Amino acid sequence: MRIGRKHLILDTSWQEMANCLGVDPDLFFPERGASTREAKEVCRGCVVREDCLEYALANGEKFGIWGGMSERERRRIRRQRALERQAAAAAASTETG
């Protein structure tokens, strides 16, 4: 059974408390192959880091640093969560028989 599309997260009020507020957005969208270290440093210790990451994951953000993670790191999280959902669904279907 397939579940419908993910719901987009539209609430962005968390952004008002973000460490990156007022920082040049270009820092979070480096050229391909450029370092992400400075952007991730801004994210380190940010009180809304998890909110930012979840926003990016839920909204399919494919570019930039969100919640201290690169596109590649977010893809890894999405894949892991998909595998966990598949395993949970398989376990549930074997339990109901």
N, CA, C and O atoms as a DFTB+ gen file, in Angstrom:
388 C
 N C O
     1  1       0.839      -1.178       0.000
     2  2       0.000       0.000       0.000
     3  2       0.884       1.241       0.000
     4  3       1.786       1.368       0.829
     5  1       0.628       2.145      -0.919
     6  2       1.396       3.395      -0.970
     7  2       0.621       4.508      -0.293
     8  3      -0.583       4.674      -0.489
     9  1       1.339       5.247       0.493
    10  2       0.747       6.397       1.155
    11  2       0.959       7.601       0.239
    12  3       1.978       7.687      -0.446
    13  1       0.012       8.521       0.225
    14  2       0.092       9.704      -0.635
    15  2       1.334      10.536      -0.396
    16  3       2.141      10.251       0.489
    17  1       1.468      11.569      -1.204
    18  2       2.630      12.456      -1.104
    19  2       2.801      12.998       0.305
    20  3       1.837      13.165       1.051
    21  1       4.037      13.263       0.643
    22  2       4.319      13.875       1.943
    23  2       3.665      15.244       2.000
    24  3       3.517      15.925       0.985
    25  1       3.283      15.629       3.190
    26  2       2.723      16.961       3.378
    27  2       3.865      17.951       3.503
    28  3       4.819      17.720       4.246
    29  1       3.766      19.047       2.779
    30  2       4.776      20.080       2.879
    31  2       4.649      20.778       4.222
    32  3       3.548      20.975       4.736
    33  1       5.781      21.143       4.776
    34  2       5.780      21.917       6.006
    35  2       5.811      23.375       5.600
    36  3       6.765      23.838       4.975
    37  1       4.773      24.088       5.954
    38  2       4.665      25.481       5.561
    39  2       5.052      26.435       6.680
    40  3       5.342      27.601       6.412
    41  1       5.064      25.974       7.924
    42  2       5.401      26.819       9.065
    43  2       6.900      27.092       9.076
    44  3       7.707      26.173       9.223
    45  1       7.258      28.339       8.922
    46  2       8.670      28.711       8.924
    47  2       8.992      29.670      10.067
    48  3      10.006      30.367      10.025
    49  1       8.140      29.710      11.082
    50  2       8.359      30.636      12.202
    51  2       9.673      30.350      12.927
    52  3      10.244      31.249      13.544
    53  1      10.152      29.128      12.862
    54  2      11.423      28.766      13.491
    55  2      12.589      29.573      12.921
    56  3      13.605      29.761      13.590
    57  1      12.442      30.046      11.697
    58  2      13.533      30.773      11.041
    59  2      13.905      32.049      11.793
    60  3      15.036      32.524      11.690
    61  1      12.967      32.600      12.541
    62  2      13.229      33.832      13.289
    63  2      14.273      33.633      14.387
    64  3      14.858      34.606      14.863
    65  1      14.515      32.388      14.793
    66  2      15.475      32.092      15.856
    67  2      16.753      31.442      15.321
    68  3      17.603      31.011      16.101
    69  1      16.891      31.371      14.010
    70  2      18.012      30.662      13.400
    71  2      19.310      31.453      13.466
    72  3      19.314      32.678      13.342
    73  1      20.411      30.737      13.662
    74  2      21.740      31.359      13.657
    75  2      22.033      32.048      12.328
    76  3      22.792      33.016      12.288
    77  1      21.444      31.563      11.253
    78  2      21.753      32.072       9.920
    79  2      20.982      33.338       9.567
    80  3      21.199      33.924       8.507
    81  1      20.090      33.756      10.444
    82  2      19.306      34.956      10.179
    83  2      20.253      36.130       9.963
    84  3      21.051      36.459      10.841
    85  1      20.164      36.758       8.798
    86  2      21.016      37.888       8.477
    87  2      22.344      37.527       7.828
    88  3      23.097      38.411       7.422
    89  1      22.640      36.220       7.727
    90  2      23.876      35.773       7.080
    91  2      23.625      35.690       5.570
    92  3      22.521      35.354       5.143
    93  1      24.624      35.987       4.782
    94  2      24.507      35.936       3.325
    95  2      24.052      34.536       2.896
    96  3      24.751      33.560       3.168
    97  1      22.897      34.418       2.234
    98  2      22.391      33.103       1.821
    99  2      23.339      32.339       0.902
   100  3      23.315      31.108       0.875
   101  1      24.171      33.055       0.152
   102  2      25.119      32.380      -0.743
   103  2      26.042      31.433       0.014
   104  3      26.534      30.457      -0.552
   105  1      26.279      31.720       1.295
   106  2      27.131      30.846       2.108
   107  2      26.546      29.437       2.179
   108  3      27.288      28.457       2.244
   109  1      25.219      29.337       2.166
   110  2      24.535      28.049       2.322
   111  2      24.261      27.345       0.997
   112  3      23.703      26.248       0.969
   113  1      24.653      27.980      -0.088
   114  2      24.483      27.400      -1.421
   115  2      25.807      27.505      -2.181
   116  3      25.903      28.205      -3.189
   117  1      26.827      26.795      -1.679
   118  2      28.147      26.891      -2.301
   119  2      28.168      26.245      -3.690
   120  3      27.365      25.365      -3.999
   121  1      29.092      26.699      -4.499
   122  2      29.283      26.104      -5.823
   123  2      29.631      24.631      -5.649
   124  3      30.182      24.229      -4.623
   125  1      29.307      23.835      -6.655
   126  2      29.600      22.406      -6.623
   127  2      31.089      22.186      -6.339
   128  3      31.948      22.756      -7.011
   129  1      31.377      21.362      -5.349
   130  2      32.747      21.053      -4.986
   131  2      33.363      22.007      -3.981
   132  3      34.434      21.729      -3.442
   133  1      32.701      23.134      -3.719
   134  2      33.228      24.112      -2.756
   135  2      32.972      23.612      -1.327
   136  3      32.109      22.764      -1.099
   137  1      33.712      24.137      -0.406
   138  2      33.595      23.741       0.997
   139  2      32.254      24.165       1.592
   140  3      31.721      25.232       1.286
   141  1      31.733      23.301       2.443
   142  2      30.497      23.598       3.175
   143  2      30.808      23.889       4.648
   144  3      29.901      24.088       5.455
   145  1      32.082      23.909       4.980
   146  2      32.510      24.027       6.381
   147  2      31.954      25.281       7.058
   148  3      31.432      25.203       8.171
   149  1      32.063      26.431       6.395
   150  2      31.603      27.682       7.021
   151  2      30.103      27.667       7.277
   152  3      29.648      28.096       8.338
   153  1      29.338      27.177       6.316
   154  2      27.881      27.115       6.490
   155  2      27.529      26.172       7.633
   156  3      26.675      26.488       8.462
   157  1      28.173      25.033       7.678
   158  2      27.889      24.064       8.746
   159  2      28.288      24.616      10.107
   160  3      27.669      24.291      11.120
   161  1      29.324      25.451      10.129
   162  2      29.751      26.079      11.384
   163  2      28.672      27.028      11.899
   164  3      28.448      27.107      13.107
   165  1      28.006      27.746      11.006
   166  2      26.905      28.626      11.405
   167  2      25.779      27.783      12.020
   168  3      25.140      28.199      12.986
   169  1      25.550      26.609      11.456
   170  2      24.470      25.732      11.929
   171  2      24.786      25.075      13.279
   172  3      23.881      24.762      14.052
   173  1      26.056      24.876      13.545
   174  2      26.459      24.194      14.779
   175  2      25.916      24.961      15.984
   176  3      26.142      26.165      16.110
   177  1      25.220      24.285      16.843
   178  2      24.684      24.905      18.047
   179  2      23.426      25.720      17.841
   180  3      22.924      26.323      18.789
   181  1      22.903      25.754      16.627
   182  2      21.682      26.523      16.363
   183  2      20.504      25.835      17.054
   184  3      20.345      24.617      16.971
   185  1      19.690      26.630      17.731
   186  2      18.578      26.062      18.502
   187  2      17.465      25.503      17.623
   188  3      16.642      24.719      18.094
   189  1      17.429      25.897      16.350
   190  2      16.376      25.406      15.454
   191  2      16.953      24.496      14.352
   192  3      16.327      24.296      13.311
   193  1      18.113      23.968      14.592
   194  2      18.780      23.121      13.591
   195  2      17.907      21.942      13.155
   196  3      17.796      21.659      11.962
   197  1      17.293      21.260      14.112
   198  2      16.428      20.118      13.780
   199  2      15.207      20.554      12.981
   200  3      14.807      19.875      12.034
   201  1      14.616      21.679      13.357
   202  2      13.461      22.200      12.614
   203  2      13.851      22.488      11.170
   204  3      13.109      22.176      10.238
   205  1      15.015      23.082      11.000
   206  2      15.513      23.425       9.674
   207  2      15.727      22.166       8.834
   208  3      15.325      22.104       7.672
   209  1      16.365      21.169       9.438
   210  2      16.611      19.914       8.739
   211  2      15.304      19.237       8.360
   212  3      15.152      18.782       7.227
   213  1      14.371      19.163       9.277
   214  2      13.085      18.517       8.991
   215  2      12.314      19.271       7.916
   216  3      11.649      18.659       7.081
   217  1      12.402      20.595       7.934
   218  2      11.773      21.405       6.892
   219  2      12.332      21.012       5.529
   220  3      11.579      20.779       4.583
   221  1      13.652      20.940       5.438
   222  2      14.305      20.597       4.168
   223  2      13.925      19.193       3.713
   224  3      13.672      18.970       2.529
   225  1      13.886      18.255       4.638
   226  2      13.532      16.872       4.288
   227  2      12.076      16.785       3.827
   228  3      11.778      16.143       2.820
   229  1      11.182      17.427       4.558
   230  2       9.751      17.362       4.228
   231  2       9.430      18.074       2.922
   232  3       8.502      17.682       2.214
   233  1      10.182      19.107       2.600
   234  2       9.901      19.901       1.412
   235  2      10.792      19.540       0.229
   236  3      10.751      20.199      -0.810
   237  1      11.588      18.502       0.387
   238  2      12.403      18.018      -0.725
   239  2      13.463      18.999      -1.199
   240  3      13.787      19.043      -2.386
   241  1      14.008      19.790      -0.273
   242  2      15.071      20.727      -0.646
   243  2      16.260      19.929      -1.177
   244  3      16.826      19.102      -0.462
   245  1      16.631      20.174      -2.407
   246  2      17.701      19.408      -3.038
   247  2      19.028      20.136      -3.035
   248  3      20.064      19.534      -3.319
   249  1      19.016      21.430      -2.717
   250  2      20.238      22.212      -2.788
   251  2      20.512      22.922      -1.478
   252  3      19.592      23.246      -0.727
   253  1      21.764      23.156      -1.217
   254  2      22.159      23.967      -0.076
   255  2      22.346      23.196       1.213
   256  3      22.114      21.989       1.293
   257  1      22.771      23.935       2.210
   258  2      22.965      23.400       3.563
   259  2      21.727      23.759       4.369
   260  3      21.362      24.929       4.484
   261  1      21.100      22.755       4.914
   262  2      19.904      22.927       5.753
   263  2      20.114      22.098       7.010
   264  3      20.455      20.918       6.925
   265  1      19.916      22.700       8.168
   266  2      20.091      21.962       9.417
   267  2      21.498      21.407       9.567
   268  3      21.703      20.395      10.237
   269  1      22.457      22.063       8.949
   270  2      23.845      21.627       9.061
   271  2      24.207      20.449       8.181
   272  3      25.266      19.846       8.352
   273  1      23.331      20.114       7.232
   274  2      23.591      18.958       6.372
   275  2      23.527      19.327       4.893
   276  3      22.729      20.161       4.466
   277  1      24.389      18.679       4.139
   278  2      24.454      18.891       2.692
   279  2      23.381      18.081       1.990
   280  3      22.675      17.285       2.610
   281  1      23.269      18.294       0.688
   282  2      22.302      17.526      -0.113
   283  2      22.562      16.026       0.024
   284  3      21.631      15.242       0.207
   285  1      23.821      15.638      -0.066
   286  2      24.186      14.218       0.022
   287  2      23.806      13.632       1.379
   288  3      23.285      12.519       1.456
   289  1      24.065      14.376       2.436
   290  2      23.725      13.900       3.781
   291  2      22.216      13.769       3.952
   292  3      21.740      12.827       4.586
   293  1      21.463      14.712       3.386
   294  2      19.998      14.621       3.479
   295  2      19.456      13.451       2.668
   296  3      18.505      12.791       3.087
   297  1      20.058      13.189       1.507
   298  2      19.642      12.017       0.703
   299  2      19.829      10.736       1.506
   300  3      18.986       9.840       1.471
   301  1      20.935      10.660       2.225
   302  2      21.218       9.482       3.049
   303  2      20.136       9.310       4.119
   304  3      19.682       8.193       4.366
   305  1      19.731      10.393       4.743
   306  2      18.667      10.343       5.762
   307  2      17.353       9.899       5.132
   308  3      16.655       9.050       5.686
   309  1      17.007      10.475       3.964
   310  2      15.757      10.079       3.289
   311  2      15.758       8.598       2.948
   312  3      14.757       7.909       3.145
   313  1      16.882       8.107       2.435
   314  2      16.974       6.671       2.106
   315  2      16.814       5.811       3.349
   316  3      16.084       4.820       3.332
   317  1      17.500       6.190       4.438
   318  2      17.416       5.431       5.683
   319  2      15.989       5.409       6.215
   320  3      15.504       4.363       6.647
   321  1      15.322       6.542       6.188
   322  2      13.936       6.600       6.668
   323  2      13.014       5.768       5.786
   324  3      12.097       5.119       6.290
   325  1      13.243       5.780       4.488
   326  2      12.426       4.971       3.576
   327  2      12.615       3.490       3.880
   328  3      11.647       2.731       3.903
   329  1      13.854       3.081       4.113
   330  2      14.116       1.676       4.455
   331  2      13.444       1.300       5.775
   332  3      12.899       0.204       5.910
   333  1      13.487       2.206       6.739
   334  2      12.838       1.945       8.026
   335  2      11.329       1.825       7.866
   336  3      10.700       0.977       8.498
   337  1      10.739       2.681       7.012
   338  2       9.292       2.587       6.769
   339  2       8.942       1.274       6.090
   340  3       7.947       0.638       6.438
   341  1       9.763       0.860       5.113
   342  2       9.522      -0.410       4.427
   343  2       9.613      -1.578       5.395
   344  3       8.784      -2.487       5.354
   345  1      10.614      -1.557       6.262
   346  2      10.781      -2.638       7.240
   347  2       9.595      -2.674       8.202
   348  3       9.106      -3.750       8.544
   349  1       9.129      -1.495       8.641
   350  2       7.986      -1.430       9.556
   351  2       6.726      -1.939       8.871
   352  3       5.930      -2.657       9.476
   353  1       6.546      -1.564       7.594
   354  2       5.377      -2.026       6.857
   355  2       5.422      -3.527       6.646
   356  3       4.400      -4.205       6.753
   357  1       6.610      -4.053       6.347
   358  2       6.747      -5.499       6.167
   359  2       6.465      -6.237       7.460
   360  3       5.806      -7.277       7.456
   361  1       6.961      -5.704       8.569
   362  2       6.721      -6.327       9.869
   363  2       5.241      -6.297      10.213
   364  3       4.699      -7.273      10.732
   365  1       4.590      -5.180       9.927
   366  2       3.154      -5.052      10.216
   367  2       2.335      -6.013       9.369
   368  3       1.355      -6.586       9.845
   369  1       2.734      -6.190       8.113
   370  2       1.959      -7.083       7.236
   371  2       2.143      -8.537       7.630
   372  3       1.222      -9.334       7.448
   373  1       3.304      -8.914       8.165
   374  2       3.480     -10.291       8.618
   375  2       2.756     -10.558       9.920
   376  3       2.351     -11.689      10.192
   377  1       2.588      -9.503      10.739
   378  2       1.859      -9.648      12.003
   379  2       0.372      -9.822      11.761
   380  3      -0.300     -10.550      12.492
   381  1      -0.149      -9.151      10.729
   382  2      -1.589      -9.246      10.473
   383  2      -1.916     -10.443       9.610
   384  3      -3.077     -10.807       9.420
   385  1      -0.864     -11.043       9.097
   386  2      -0.947     -12.300       8.460
   387  2      -1.493     -12.462       7.155
   388  3      -1.544     -13.580       6.642
